[in-house]
Amino acid sequence: MHTLEVEIFNTQLTVWTGENVAYLEALAAEVDARIQQLYTTSAQISPLRAAIMAAYMFADEAKQQQGKRGQKLIPGSS
């Protein structure tokens, strides 16, 4: 394992990875773009709220995709 430096919403983060670096960089860019979009298009939203809403939206998308495949996102969840 090694570390990777990524930037999300003007914040430098260190990520431990054994995964594909290009994938993780693309993932960070996607998260950054979602937060930036929410922050710039929503009136009077705080950076924290933009990050929380982005996480909520990603979780919703993941759950819907897994529901389409008949899988559960979290074991024991409905």
N, CA, C and O atoms as a Maestro MAE file, in Angstrom:
{
 s_m_m2io_version
 :::
 2.0.0
}

f_m_ct {
 s_m_title
 :::
 protein
 m_atom[312] {
  # First column is atom index #
  i_m_mmod_type
  r_m_x_coord
  r_m_y_coord
  r_m_z_coord
  i_m_residue_number
  s_m_chain_name
  s_m_pdb_residue_name
  s_m_pdb_atom_name
  i_m_atomic_number
  :::
  1 25 0.838 -1.190 0.000 1 A "MET " " N  " 7
  2 3 0.000 0.000 0.000 1 A "MET " " CA " 6
  3 2 0.875 1.242 0.000 1 A "MET " " C  " 6
  4 15 1.988 1.250 0.527 1 A "MET " " O  " 8
  5 25 0.337 2.284 -0.605 2 A "HIS " " N  " 7
  6 3 1.028 3.563 -0.603 2 A "HIS " " CA " 6
  7 2 -0.017 4.667 -0.488 2 A "HIS " " C  " 6
  8 15 -1.218 4.399 -0.452 2 A "HIS " " O  " 8
  9 25 0.451 5.897 -0.431 3 A "THR " " N  " 7
  10 3 -0.475 7.016 -0.291 3 A "THR " " CA " 6
  11 2 -0.604 7.781 -1.594 3 A "THR " " C  " 6
  12 15 0.289 7.773 -2.441 3 A "THR " " O  " 8
  13 25 -1.738 8.437 -1.725 4 A "LEU " " N  " 7
  14 3 -2.038 9.267 -2.879 4 A "LEU " " CA " 6
  15 2 -2.588 10.577 -2.360 4 A "LEU " " C  " 6
  16 15 -3.452 10.582 -1.483 4 A "LEU " " O  " 8
  17 25 -2.102 11.684 -2.886 5 A "GLU " " N  " 7
  18 3 -2.615 12.997 -2.524 5 A "GLU " " CA " 6
  19 2 -3.689 13.389 -3.532 5 A "GLU " " C  " 6
  20 15 -3.445 13.398 -4.739 5 A "GLU " " O  " 8
  21 25 -4.876 13.711 -3.030 6 A "VAL " " N  " 7
  22 3 -5.960 14.201 -3.886 6 A "VAL " " CA " 6
  23 2 -6.478 15.505 -3.302 6 A "VAL " " C  " 6
  24 15 -6.286 15.793 -2.121 6 A "VAL " " O  " 8
  25 25 -7.130 16.279 -4.138 7 A "GLU " " N  " 7
  26 3 -7.725 17.536 -3.685 7 A "GLU " " CA " 6
  27 2 -9.219 17.492 -3.958 7 A "GLU " " C  " 6
  28 15 -9.656 17.268 -5.087 7 A "GLU " " O  " 8
  29 25 -9.997 17.710 -2.899 8 A "ILE " " N  " 7
  30 3 -11.456 17.766 -3.017 8 A "ILE " " CA " 6
  31 2 -11.920 19.042 -2.340 8 A "ILE " " C  " 6
  32 15 -11.684 19.251 -1.150 8 A "ILE " " O  " 8
  33 25 -12.577 19.884 -3.104 9 A "PHE " " N  " 7
  34 3 -13.114 21.153 -2.617 9 A "PHE " " CA " 6
  35 2 -12.035 21.982 -1.918 9 A "PHE " " C  " 6
  36 15 -12.212 22.461 -0.798 9 A "PHE " " O  " 8
  37 25 -10.920 22.130 -2.620 10 A "ASN " " N  " 7
  38 3 -9.778 22.929 -2.161 10 A "ASN " " CA " 6
  39 2 -9.152 22.395 -0.871 10 A "ASN " " C  " 6
  40 15 -8.515 23.148 -0.134 10 A "ASN " " O  " 8
  41 25 -9.327 21.123 -0.601 11 A "THR " " N  " 7
  42 3 -8.743 20.486 0.578 11 A "THR " " CA " 6
  43 2 -7.871 19.320 0.133 11 A "THR " " C  " 6
  44 15 -8.331 18.423 -0.574 11 A "THR " " O  " 8
  45 25 -6.608 19.340 0.553 12 A "GLN " " N  " 7
  46 3 -5.693 18.252 0.237 12 A "GLN " " CA " 6
  47 2 -5.968 17.080 1.174 12 A "GLN " " C  " 6
  48 15 -6.049 17.252 2.390 12 A "GLN " " O  " 8
  49 25 -6.110 15.903 0.606 13 A "LEU " " N  " 7
  50 3 -6.360 14.693 1.381 13 A "LEU " " CA " 6
  51 2 -5.336 13.634 1.000 13 A "LEU " " C  " 6
  52 15 -4.937 13.529 -0.160 13 A "LEU " " O  " 8
  53 25 -4.921 12.865 1.972 14 A "THR " " N  " 7
  54 3 -4.033 11.737 1.727 14 A "THR " " CA " 6
  55 2 -4.858 10.461 1.832 14 A "THR " " C  " 6
  56 15 -5.515 10.214 2.843 14 A "THR " " O  " 8
  57 25 -4.817 9.663 0.787 15 A "VAL " " N  " 7
  58 3 -5.595 8.431 0.711 15 A "VAL " " CA " 6
  59 2 -4.627 7.254 0.663 15 A "VAL " " C  " 6
  60 15 -3.708 7.232 -0.156 15 A "VAL " " O  " 8
  61 25 -4.836 6.279 1.541 16 A "TRP " " N  " 7
  62 3 -4.065 5.036 1.480 16 A "TRP " " CA " 6
  63 2 -4.652 4.197 0.358 16 A "TRP " " C  " 6
  64 15 -5.867 4.024 0.266 16 A "TRP " " O  " 8
  65 25 -3.786 3.684 -0.485 17 A "THR " " N  " 7
  66 3 -4.309 2.943 -1.614 17 A "THR " " CA " 6
  67 2 -3.432 1.764 -2.025 17 A "THR " " C  " 6
  68 15 -2.204 1.808 -1.945 17 A "THR " " O  " 8
  69 25 -4.089 0.749 -2.450 18 A "GLY " " N  " 7
  70 3 -3.469 -0.368 -3.132 18 A "GLY " " CA " 6
  71 2 -4.179 -0.507 -4.475 18 A "GLY " " C  " 6
  72 15 -3.913 -1.417 -5.260 18 A "GLY " " O  " 8
  73 25 -5.085 0.427 -4.703 19 A "GLU " " N  " 7
  74 3 -5.944 0.406 -5.891 19 A "GLU " " CA " 6
  75 2 -5.304 1.155 -7.058 19 A "GLU " " C  " 6
  76 15 -4.202 1.692 -6.952 19 A "GLU " " O  " 8
  77 25 -6.015 1.172 -8.145 20 A "ASN " " N  " 7
  78 3 -5.638 1.880 -9.348 20 A "ASN " " CA " 6
  79 2 -5.623 3.385 -9.074 20 A "ASN " " C  " 6
  80 15 -6.662 3.964 -8.759 20 A "ASN " " O  " 8
  81 25 -4.474 4.012 -9.190 21 A "VAL " " N  " 7
  82 3 -4.325 5.430 -8.889 21 A "VAL " " CA " 6
  83 2 -5.199 6.289 -9.802 21 A "VAL " " C  " 6
  84 15 -5.826 7.240 -9.335 21 A "VAL " " O  " 8
  85 25 -5.248 5.974 -11.073 22 A "ALA " " N  " 7
  86 3 -6.060 6.753 -12.009 22 A "ALA " " CA " 6
  87 2 -7.534 6.707 -11.616 22 A "ALA " " C  " 6
  88 15 -8.237 7.712 -11.717 22 A "ALA " " O  " 8
  89 25 -7.997 5.552 -11.171 23 A "TYR " " N  " 7
  90 3 -9.386 5.424 -10.727 23 A "TYR " " CA " 6
  91 2 -9.649 6.312 -9.523 23 A "TYR " " C  " 6
  92 15 -10.654 7.022 -9.485 23 A "TYR " " O  " 8
  93 25 -8.760 6.282 -8.541 24 A "LEU " " N  " 7
  94 3 -8.954 7.092 -7.333 24 A "LEU " " CA " 6
  95 2 -8.876 8.582 -7.630 24 A "LEU " " C  " 6
  96 15 -9.603 9.373 -7.027 24 A "LEU " " O  " 8
  97 25 -8.008 8.971 -8.547 25 A "GLU " " N  " 7
  98 3 -7.941 10.383 -8.939 25 A "GLU " " CA " 6
  99 2 -9.230 10.803 -9.641 25 A "GLU " " C  " 6
  100 15 -9.730 11.905 -9.412 25 A "GLU " " O  " 8
  101 25 -9.767 9.935 -10.491 26 A "ALA " " N  " 7
  102 3 -11.031 10.230 -11.171 26 A "ALA " " CA " 6
  103 2 -12.177 10.293 -10.170 26 A "ALA " " C  " 6
  104 15 -13.066 11.135 -10.298 26 A "ALA " " O  " 8
  105 25 -12.165 9.417 -9.187 27 A "LEU " " N  " 7
  106 3 -13.193 9.423 -8.154 27 A "LEU " " CA " 6
  107 2 -13.152 10.726 -7.358 27 A "LEU " " C  " 6
  108 15 -14.192 11.330 -7.094 27 A "LEU " " O  " 8
  109 25 -11.958 11.154 -6.980 28 A "ALA " " N  " 7
  110 3 -11.809 12.419 -6.255 28 A "ALA " " CA " 6
  111 2 -12.294 13.584 -7.106 28 A "ALA " " C  " 6
  112 15 -12.942 14.495 -6.591 28 A "ALA " " O  " 8
  113 25 -11.995 13.569 -8.392 29 A "ALA " " N  " 7
  114 3 -12.442 14.637 -9.294 29 A "ALA " " CA " 6
  115 2 -13.968 14.665 -9.386 29 A "ALA " " C  " 6
  116 15 -14.570 15.738 -9.433 29 A "ALA " " O  " 8
  117 25 -14.589 13.493 -9.413 30 A "GLU " " N  " 7
  118 3 -16.045 13.414 -9.467 30 A "GLU " " CA " 6
  119 2 -16.685 13.963 -8.191 30 A "GLU " " C  " 6
  120 15 -17.673 14.696 -8.247 30 A "GLU " " O  " 8
  121 25 -16.114 13.603 -7.046 31 A "VAL " " N  " 7
  122 3 -16.620 14.110 -5.773 31 A "VAL " " CA " 6
  123 2 -16.443 15.626 -5.718 31 A "VAL " " C  " 6
  124 15 -17.358 16.346 -5.318 31 A "VAL " " O  " 8
  125 25 -15.272 16.107 -6.117 32 A "ASP " " N  " 7
  126 3 -15.002 17.543 -6.128 32 A "ASP " " CA " 6
  127 2 -16.001 18.280 -7.028 32 A "ASP " " C  " 6
  128 15 -16.543 19.315 -6.641 32 A "ASP " " O  " 8
  129 25 -16.237 17.752 -8.208 33 A "ALA " " N  " 7
  130 3 -17.168 18.400 -9.139 33 A "ALA " " CA " 6
  131 2 -18.578 18.455 -8.562 33 A "ALA " " C  " 6
  132 15 -19.265 19.465 -8.714 33 A "ALA " " O  " 8
  133 25 -19.018 17.393 -7.907 34 A "ARG " " N  " 7
  134 3 -20.365 17.369 -7.332 34 A "ARG " " CA " 6
  135 2 -20.493 18.412 -6.224 34 A "ARG " " C  " 6
  136 15 -21.481 19.145 -6.168 34 A "ARG " " O  " 8
  137 25 -19.493 18.479 -5.342 35 A "ILE " " N  " 7
  138 3 -19.542 19.465 -4.255 35 A "ILE " " CA " 6
  139 2 -19.488 20.875 -4.828 35 A "ILE " " C  " 6
  140 15 -20.248 21.744 -4.400 35 A "ILE " " O  " 8
  141 25 -18.602 21.113 -5.787 36 A "GLN " " N  " 7
  142 3 -18.499 22.439 -6.407 36 A "GLN " " CA " 6
  143 2 -19.828 22.848 -7.041 36 A "GLN " " C  " 6
  144 15 -20.261 23.993 -6.906 36 A "GLN " " O  " 8
  145 25 -20.469 21.910 -7.732 37 A "GLN " " N  " 7
  146 3 -21.748 22.202 -8.397 37 A "GLN " " CA " 6
  147 2 -22.808 22.574 -7.375 37 A "GLN " " C  " 6
  148 15 -23.540 23.545 -7.566 37 A "GLN " " O  " 8
  149 25 -22.896 21.818 -6.302 38 A "LEU " " N  " 7
  150 3 -23.880 22.115 -5.259 38 A "LEU " " CA " 6
  151 2 -23.591 23.453 -4.590 38 A "LEU " " C  " 6
  152 15 -24.503 24.237 -4.330 38 A "LEU " " O  " 8
  153 25 -22.323 23.707 -4.315 39 A "TYR " " N  " 7
  154 3 -21.936 24.926 -3.608 39 A "TYR " " CA " 6
  155 2 -22.191 26.176 -4.448 39 A "TYR " " C  " 6
  156 15 -22.618 27.204 -3.924 39 A "TYR " " O  " 8
  157 25 -21.931 26.086 -5.749 40 A "THR " " N  " 7
  158 3 -22.068 27.274 -6.595 40 A "THR " " CA " 6
  159 2 -23.488 27.513 -7.085 40 A "THR " " C  " 6
  160 15 -23.821 28.632 -7.478 40 A "THR " " O  " 8
  161 25 -24.326 26.492 -7.071 41 A "THR " " N  " 7
  162 3 -25.682 26.675 -7.599 41 A "THR " " CA " 6
  163 2 -26.752 26.784 -6.524 41 A "THR " " C  " 6
  164 15 -27.909 27.074 -6.830 41 A "THR " " O  " 8
  165 25 -26.383 26.558 -5.278 42 A "SER " " N  " 7
  166 3 -27.359 26.647 -4.200 42 A "SER " " CA " 6
  167 2 -27.116 27.921 -3.403 42 A "SER " " C  " 6
  168 15 -25.996 28.192 -2.971 42 A "SER " " O  " 8
  169 25 -28.154 28.684 -3.218 43 A "ALA " " N  " 7
  170 3 -28.030 29.952 -2.496 43 A "ALA " " CA " 6
  171 2 -27.719 29.698 -1.023 43 A "ALA " " C  " 6
  172 15 -28.395 28.909 -0.363 43 A "ALA " " O  " 8
  173 25 -26.711 30.361 -0.528 44 A "GLN " " N  " 7
  174 3 -26.349 30.373 0.885 44 A "GLN " " CA " 6
  175 2 -26.130 28.987 1.489 44 A "GLN " " C  " 6
  176 15 -26.521 28.738 2.629 44 A "GLN " " O  " 8
  177 25 -25.513 28.095 0.737 45 A "ILE " " N  " 7
  178 3 -25.193 26.775 1.277 45 A "ILE " " CA " 6
  179 2 -23.757 26.809 1.802 45 A "ILE " " C  " 6
  180 15 -22.875 27.401 1.179 45 A "ILE " " O  " 8
  181 25 -23.531 26.177 2.938 46 A "SER " " N  " 7
  182 3 -22.186 26.131 3.509 46 A "SER " " CA " 6
  183 2 -21.379 25.026 2.820 46 A "SER " " C  " 6
  184 15 -21.959 24.101 2.250 46 A "SER " " O  " 8
  185 25 -20.052 25.117 2.871 47 A "PRO " " N  " 7
  186 3 -19.234 24.039 2.301 47 A "PRO " " CA " 6
  187 2 -19.540 22.680 2.934 47 A "PRO " " C  " 6
  188 15 -19.571 21.665 2.239 47 A "PRO " " O  " 8
  189 25 -19.764 22.659 4.245 48 A "LEU " " N  " 7
  190 3 -20.083 21.402 4.923 48 A "LEU " " CA " 6
  191 2 -21.397 20.828 4.407 48 A "LEU " " C  " 6
  192 15 -21.487 19.631 4.134 48 A "LEU " " O  " 8
  193 25 -22.404 21.663 4.273 49 A "ARG " " N  " 7
  194 3 -23.701 21.190 3.776 49 A "ARG " " CA " 6
  195 2 -23.579 20.693 2.340 49 A "ARG " " C  " 6
  196 15 -24.211 19.701 1.976 49 A "ARG " " O  " 8
  197 25 -22.777 21.368 1.519 50 A "ALA " " N  " 7
  198 3 -22.566 20.916 0.134 50 A "ALA " " CA " 6
  199 2 -21.918 19.533 0.121 50 A "ALA " " C  " 6
  200 15 -22.296 18.676 -0.676 50 A "ALA " " O  " 8
  201 25 -20.935 19.315 1.011 51 A "ALA " " N  " 7
  202 3 -20.272 18.017 1.073 51 A "ALA " " CA " 6
  203 2 -21.230 16.927 1.550 51 A "ALA " " C  " 6
  204 15 -21.226 15.814 1.024 51 A "ALA " " O  " 8
  205 25 -22.047 17.251 2.544 52 A "ILE " " N  " 7
  206 3 -23.020 16.280 3.053 52 A "ILE " " CA " 6
  207 2 -24.052 15.944 1.987 52 A "ILE " " C  " 6
  208 15 -24.403 14.778 1.806 52 A "ILE " " O  " 8
  209 25 -24.534 16.948 1.289 53 A "MET " " N  " 7
  210 3 -25.527 16.696 0.234 53 A "MET " " CA " 6
  211 2 -24.921 15.866 -0.902 53 A "MET " " C  " 6
  212 15 -25.591 14.997 -1.459 53 A "MET " " O  " 8
  213 25 -23.667 16.128 -1.242 54 A "ALA " " N  " 7
  214 3 -23.003 15.332 -2.277 54 A "ALA " " CA " 6
  215 2 -22.898 13.873 -1.838 54 A "ALA " " C  " 6
  216 15 -23.161 12.965 -2.626 54 A "ALA " " O  " 8
  217 25 -22.514 13.647 -0.581 55 A "ALA " " N  " 7
  218 3 -22.428 12.275 -0.063 55 A "ALA " " CA " 6
  219 2 -23.792 11.595 -0.106 55 A "ALA " " C  " 6
  220 15 -23.901 10.428 -0.481 55 A "ALA " " O  " 8
  221 25 -24.826 12.328 0.278 56 A "TYR " " N  " 7
  222 3 -26.191 11.797 0.264 56 A "TYR " " CA " 6
  223 2 -26.604 11.415 -1.161 56 A "TYR " " C  " 6
  224 15 -27.205 10.363 -1.378 56 A "TYR " " O  " 8
  225 25 -26.278 12.275 -2.123 57 A "MET " " N  " 7
  226 3 -26.635 11.997 -3.516 57 A "MET " " CA " 6
  227 2 -25.886 10.777 -4.051 57 A "MET " " C  " 6
  228 15 -26.473 9.945 -4.743 57 A "MET " " O  " 8
  229 25 -24.578 10.665 -3.731 58 A "PHE " " N  " 7
  230 3 -23.817 9.501 -4.166 58 A "PHE " " CA " 6
  231 2 -24.370 8.220 -3.539 58 A "PHE " " C  " 6
  232 15 -24.479 7.197 -4.213 58 A "PHE " " O  " 8
  233 25 -24.714 8.272 -2.267 59 A "ALA " " N  " 7
  234 3 -25.275 7.097 -1.591 59 A "ALA " " CA " 6
  235 2 -26.605 6.697 -2.225 59 A "ALA " " C  " 6
  236 15 -26.871 5.512 -2.424 59 A "ALA " " O  " 8
  237 25 -27.432 7.679 -2.539 60 A "ASP " " N  " 7
  238 3 -28.719 7.409 -3.177 60 A "ASP " " CA " 6
  239 2 -28.511 6.747 -4.539 60 A "ASP " " C  " 6
  240 15 -29.181 5.767 -4.864 60 A "ASP " " O  " 8
  241 25 -27.595 7.278 -5.322 61 A "GLU " " N  " 7
  242 3 -27.311 6.699 -6.637 61 A "GLU " " CA " 6
  243 2 -26.807 5.261 -6.517 61 A "GLU " " C  " 6
  244 15 -27.216 4.391 -7.286 61 A "GLU " " O  " 8
  245 25 -25.922 5.013 -5.556 62 A "ALA " " N  " 7
  246 3 -25.387 3.660 -5.361 62 A "ALA " " CA " 6
  247 2 -26.489 2.696 -4.940 62 A "ALA " " C  " 6
  248 15 -26.562 1.572 -5.436 62 A "ALA " " O  " 8
  249 25 -27.335 3.133 -4.035 63 A "LYS " " N  " 7
  250 3 -28.428 2.276 -3.551 63 A "LYS " " CA " 6
  251 2 -29.407 1.967 -4.691 63 A "LYS " " C  " 6
  252 15 -29.869 0.834 -4.823 63 A "LYS " " O  " 8
  253 25 -29.717 2.961 -5.499 64 A "GLN " " N  " 7
  254 3 -30.625 2.725 -6.625 64 A "GLN " " CA " 6
  255 2 -30.019 1.751 -7.633 64 A "GLN " " C  " 6
  256 15 -30.718 0.878 -8.148 64 A "GLN " " O  " 8
  257 25 -28.724 1.895 -7.919 65 A "GLN " " N  " 7
  258 3 -28.057 0.980 -8.846 65 A "GLN " " CA " 6
  259 2 -28.046 -0.443 -8.312 65 A "GLN " " C  " 6
  260 15 -28.286 -1.390 -9.061 65 A "GLN " " O  " 8
  261 25 -27.771 -0.600 -7.039 66 A "GLN " " N  " 7
  262 3 -27.760 -1.937 -6.463 66 A "GLN " " CA " 6
  263 2 -29.159 -2.513 -6.386 66 A "GLN " " C  " 6
  264 15 -29.337 -3.724 -6.521 66 A "GLN " " O  " 8
  265 25 -30.149 -1.673 -6.172 67 A "GLY " " N  " 7
  266 3 -31.537 -2.130 -6.168 67 A "GLY " " CA " 6
  267 2 -31.951 -2.660 -7.528 67 A "GLY " " C  " 6
  268 15 -32.736 -3.605 -7.611 67 A "GLY " " O  " 8
  269 25 -31.437 -2.066 -8.593 68 A "LYS " " N  " 7
  270 3 -31.731 -2.518 -9.948 68 A "LYS " " CA " 6
  271 2 -31.149 -3.907 -10.209 68 A "LYS " " C  " 6
  272 15 -31.651 -4.666 -11.037 68 A "LYS " " O  " 8
  273 25 -30.069 -4.216 -9.474 69 A "ARG " " N  " 7
  274 3 -29.437 -5.532 -9.625 69 A "ARG " " CA " 6
  275 2 -29.916 -6.515 -8.574 69 A "ARG " " C  " 6
  276 15 -29.458 -7.657 -8.541 69 A "ARG " " O  " 8
  277 25 -30.832 -6.088 -7.714 70 A "GLY " " N  " 7
  278 3 -31.360 -6.961 -6.674 70 A "GLY " " CA " 6
  279 2 -30.432 -7.168 -5.508 70 A "GLY " " C  " 6
  280 15 -30.553 -8.159 -4.788 70 A "GLY " " O  " 8
  281 25 -29.476 -6.221 -5.299 71 A "GLN " " N  " 7
  282 3 -28.531 -6.330 -4.205 71 A "GLN " " CA " 6
  283 2 -28.847 -5.276 -3.162 71 A "GLN " " C  " 6
  284 15 -29.502 -4.274 -3.449 71 A "GLN " " O  " 8
  285 25 -28.375 -5.511 -1.952 72 A "LYS " " N  " 7
  286 3 -28.519 -4.540 -0.869 72 A "LYS " " CA " 6
  287 2 -27.219 -3.773 -0.726 72 A "LYS " " C  " 6
  288 15 -26.143 -4.358 -0.846 72 A "LYS " " O  " 8
  289 25 -27.298 -2.460 -0.470 73 A "LEU " " N  " 7
  290 3 -26.103 -1.638 -0.295 73 A "LEU " " CA " 6
  291 2 -25.418 -1.980 1.014 73 A "LEU " " C  " 6
  292 15 -24.197 -2.129 1.055 73 A "LEU " " O  " 8
  293 25 -26.186 -2.105 2.080 74 A "ILE " " N  " 7
  294 3 -25.662 -2.393 3.412 74 A "ILE " " CA " 6
  295 2 -26.310 -3.668 3.905 74 A "ILE " " C  " 6
  296 15 -27.537 -3.770 3.903 74 A "ILE " " O  " 8
  297 25 -25.522 -4.646 4.329 75 A "PRO " " N  " 7
  298 3 -26.137 -5.884 4.840 75 A "PRO " " CA " 6
  299 2 -27.155 -5.576 5.935 75 A "PRO " " C  " 6
  300 15 -26.872 -4.811 6.857 75 A "PRO " " O  " 8
  301 25 -28.327 -6.171 5.831 76 A "GLY " " N  " 7
  302 3 -29.380 -5.958 6.825 76 A "GLY " " CA " 6
  303 2 -30.263 -4.764 6.521 76 A "GLY " " C  " 6
  304 15 -31.265 -4.553 7.204 76 A "GLY " " O  " 8
  305 25 -29.913 -3.970 5.503 77 A "SER " " N  " 7
  306 3 -30.765 -2.804 5.186 77 A "SER " " CA " 6
  307 2 -31.868 -3.226 4.249 77 A "SER " " C  " 6
  308 15 -31.771 -4.241 3.559 77 A "SER " " O  " 8
  309 25 -32.919 -2.431 4.236 78 A "SER " " N  " 7
  310 3 -34.028 -2.771 3.340 78 A "SER " " CA " 6
  311 2 -34.034 -1.898 2.122 78 A "SER " " C  " 6
  312 15 -34.900 -2.047 1.260 78 A "SER " " O  " 8
  :::
 }
 m_bond[311] {
  # First column is bond index #
  i_m_from
  i_m_to
  i_m_order
  :::
  1 1 2 1
  2 2 3 1
  3 3 4 2
  4 3 5 1
  5 5 6 1
  6 6 7 1
  7 7 8 2
  8 7 9 1
  9 9 10 1
  10 10 11 1
  11 11 12 2
  12 11 13 1
  13 13 14 1
  14 14 15 1
  15 15 16 2
  16 15 17 1
  17 17 18 1
  18 18 19 1
  19 19 20 2
  20 19 21 1
  21 21 22 1
  22 22 23 1
  23 23 24 2
  24 23 25 1
  25 25 26 1
  26 26 27 1
  27 27 28 2
  28 27 29 1
  29 29 30 1
  30 30 31 1
  31 31 32 2
  32 31 33 1
  33 33 34 1
  34 34 35 1
  35 35 36 2
  36 35 37 1
  37 37 38 1
  38 38 39 1
  39 39 40 2
  40 39 41 1
  41 41 42 1
  42 42 43 1
  43 43 44 2
  44 43 45 1
  45 45 46 1
  46 46 47 1
  47 47 48 2
  48 47 49 1
  49 49 50 1
  50 50 51 1
  51 51 52 2
  52 51 53 1
  53 53 54 1
  54 54 55 1
  55 55 56 2
  56 55 57 1
  57 57 58 1
  58 58 59 1
  59 59 60 2
  60 59 61 1
  61 61 62 1
  62 62 63 1
  63 63 64 2
  64 63 65 1
  65 65 66 1
  66 66 67 1
  67 67 68 2
  68 67 69 1
  69 69 70 1
  70 70 71 1
  71 71 72 2
  72 71 73 1
  73 73 74 1
  74 74 75 1
  75 75 76 2
  76 75 77 1
  77 77 78 1
  78 78 79 1
  79 79 80 2
  80 79 81 1
  81 81 82 1
  82 82 83 1
  83 83 84 2
  84 83 85 1
  85 85 86 1
  86 86 87 1
  87 87 88 2
  88 87 89 1
  89 89 90 1
  90 90 91 1
  91 91 92 2
  92 91 93 1
  93 93 94 1
  94 94 95 1
  95 95 96 2
  96 95 97 1
  97 97 98 1
  98 98 99 1
  99 99 100 2
  100 99 101 1
  101 101 102 1
  102 102 103 1
  103 103 104 2
  104 103 105 1
  105 105 106 1
  106 106 107 1
  107 107 108 2
  108 107 109 1
  109 109 110 1
  110 110 111 1
  111 111 112 2
  112 111 113 1
  113 113 114 1
  114 114 115 1
  115 115 116 2
  116 115 117 1
  117 117 118 1
  118 118 119 1
  119 119 120 2
  120 119 121 1
  121 121 122 1
  122 122 123 1
  123 123 124 2
  124 123 125 1
  125 125 126 1
  126 126 127 1
  127 127 128 2
  128 127 129 1
  129 129 130 1
  130 130 131 1
  131 131 132 2
  132 131 133 1
  133 133 134 1
  134 134 135 1
  135 135 136 2
  136 135 137 1
  137 137 138 1
  138 138 139 1
  139 139 140 2
  140 139 141 1
  141 141 142 1
  142 142 143 1
  143 143 144 2
  144 143 145 1
  145 145 146 1
  146 146 147 1
  147 147 148 2
  148 147 149 1
  149 149 150 1
  150 150 151 1
  151 151 152 2
  152 151 153 1
  153 153 154 1
  154 154 155 1
  155 155 156 2
  156 155 157 1
  157 157 158 1
  158 158 159 1
  159 159 160 2
  160 159 161 1
  161 161 162 1
  162 162 163 1
  163 163 164 2
  164 163 165 1
  165 165 166 1
  166 166 167 1
  167 167 168 2
  168 167 169 1
  169 169 170 1
  170 170 171 1
  171 171 172 2
  172 171 173 1
  173 173 174 1
  174 174 175 1
  175 175 176 2
  176 175 177 1
  177 177 178 1
  178 178 179 1
  179 179 180 2
  180 179 181 1
  181 181 182 1
  182 182 183 1
  183 183 184 2
  184 183 185 1
  185 185 186 1
  186 186 187 1
  187 187 188 2
  188 187 189 1
  189 189 190 1
  190 190 191 1
  191 191 192 2
  192 191 193 1
  193 193 194 1
  194 194 195 1
  195 195 196 2
  196 195 197 1
  197 197 198 1
  198 198 199 1
  199 199 200 2
  200 199 201 1
  201 201 202 1
  202 202 203 1
  203 203 204 2
  204 203 205 1
  205 205 206 1
  206 206 207 1
  207 207 208 2
  208 207 209 1
  209 209 210 1
  210 210 211 1
  211 211 212 2
  212 211 213 1
  213 213 214 1
  214 214 215 1
  215 215 216 2
  216 215 217 1
  217 217 218 1
  218 218 219 1
  219 219 220 2
  220 219 221 1
  221 221 222 1
  222 222 223 1
  223 223 224 2
  224 223 225 1
  225 225 226 1
  226 226 227 1
  227 227 228 2
  228 227 229 1
  229 229 230 1
  230 230 231 1
  231 231 232 2
  232 231 233 1
  233 233 234 1
  234 234 235 1
  235 235 236 2
  236 235 237 1
  237 237 238 1
  238 238 239 1
  239 239 240 2
  240 239 241 1
  241 241 242 1
  242 242 243 1
  243 243 244 2
  244 243 245 1
  245 245 246 1
  246 246 247 1
  247 247 248 2
  248 247 249 1
  249 249 250 1
  250 250 251 1
  251 251 252 2
  252 251 253 1
  253 253 254 1
  254 254 255 1
  255 255 256 2
  256 255 257 1
  257 257 258 1
  258 258 259 1
  259 259 260 2
  260 259 261 1
  261 261 262 1
  262 262 263 1
  263 263 264 2
  264 263 265 1
  265 265 266 1
  266 266 267 1
  267 267 268 2
  268 267 269 1
  269 269 270 1
  270 270 271 1
  271 271 272 2
  272 271 273 1
  273 273 274 1
  274 274 275 1
  275 275 276 2
  276 275 277 1
  277 277 278 1
  278 278 279 1
  279 279 280 2
  280 279 281 1
  281 281 282 1
  282 282 283 1
  283 283 284 2
  284 283 285 1
  285 285 286 1
  286 286 287 1
  287 287 288 2
  288 287 289 1
  289 289 290 1
  290 290 291 1
  291 291 292 2
  292 291 293 1
  293 293 294 1
  294 294 295 1
  295 295 296 2
  296 295 297 1
  297 297 298 1
  298 298 299 1
  299 299 300 2
  300 299 301 1
  301 301 302 1
  302 302 303 1
  303 303 304 2
  304 303 305 1
  305 305 306 1
  306 306 307 1
  307 307 308 2
  308 307 309 1
  309 309 310 1
  310 310 311 1
  311 311 312 2
  :::
 }
}
